Amino acid sequence: MLTKKEIVDILKDDSQNKELFELADKVRHDNVGDEIHLRGLIEFSNTCKCTCHYCGLRAENKTVERYRITPDDIIQFAKNAVNAGYKTIVLQSGEDVFYSKDIMCKIISEIKKLDVALTLSIGEKPYKELEAYKNAGADRYLLRIETTDKKLYKALHPFMSFENRKNCLYNLKKLGYETGSGCLVGLPGQTIESLADDILFFKENDFDMIGIGPFIAHPDTPLKNAPNGSLILALKVMSIIRILMKDINIPATTAMETLNPKGRIMALQSGANVIMPNVTMSKYRKKYEIYPNKTCTNEEIDKYKNYIETKIKSINRTISKDFGFRNI
Ligand code: SAH
């Protein structure tokens, strides 16, 4: 365990970054091994009712061409991914009420017939809906808290409630989901102290997965002139989380690779053990622009898997053939 002050000191001092990354890599090796879990990500709708200040998909961004993939096509993309060897499908979208409880349950139960683990990342939902999705077969849920700094949260998320997001995370745990959270690093106005609070919040709640992404400024958002977050700081936050939460799943995030072509490899060597390649058809992918220049937006599914496999082999790691639940 580390105190808040100790975390702040580590985050502020860059003289021992190499040692920090190496320790996180060792903790990863000793606790979750050398296998990397691939999760096939389907971004099925870029329609969103929220207006998060950092996100390119915010409702007020009129330059986005909105799409909704039909349930049949979502199921087909999942089949393609399973055929390509993926053991987990992640369904992600904006907060889009078009996909009602019944529609989502149908999609979930069809995908679960494919003998695959299923993760949802579809924003805040009422308890009843989360319960229905769990009963339909969903295994995991990703909902980043984004920041635990309440004032900053309020400033960046008009019409949203920090308490509601937190309750949603508690409900997910109560319902038996493997629950993932995480935060953005480098938001304008975010302090190192609040990042330490984020880390302690994750530890306290013992989440099963934590995704850390550097903030990347999107030109069609209110934060267009803000500087991007730092990859190194994001990696440091991630490394500390690995050291404090030894057996959880931690993705090497796409935002890390977007800031530096080596970003994801650096993450895999600093505590991460998961990659979430995009398996959505490429004609949709360009339109799911939460931030600009998202990596590999044009690659087709098999080609991209080969590319990732080559990268993984180059650092002497292997691809897992298991579902990759926590502790398994
Ligand atoms: N609607 C879902 C999915 C959101 S997209 C939800 O609310 O959970 C997934 C993640 O992208 C978000 O949680 C956020 O952390 C990240 N993201 C959004 N805009 C970003 C930006 N400009 N830079 C980096 N990451 C961003």
Residues whose N, C-alpha, C, O or C-beta is under 5 A from the ligand:
A	BS01	SAH	Y54 C55 G56 S93 G94 E95 S121 I122 G123 L142 L143 R144 L184 G213 P214 F215 I216 A217 H218 A255 I290 Y291
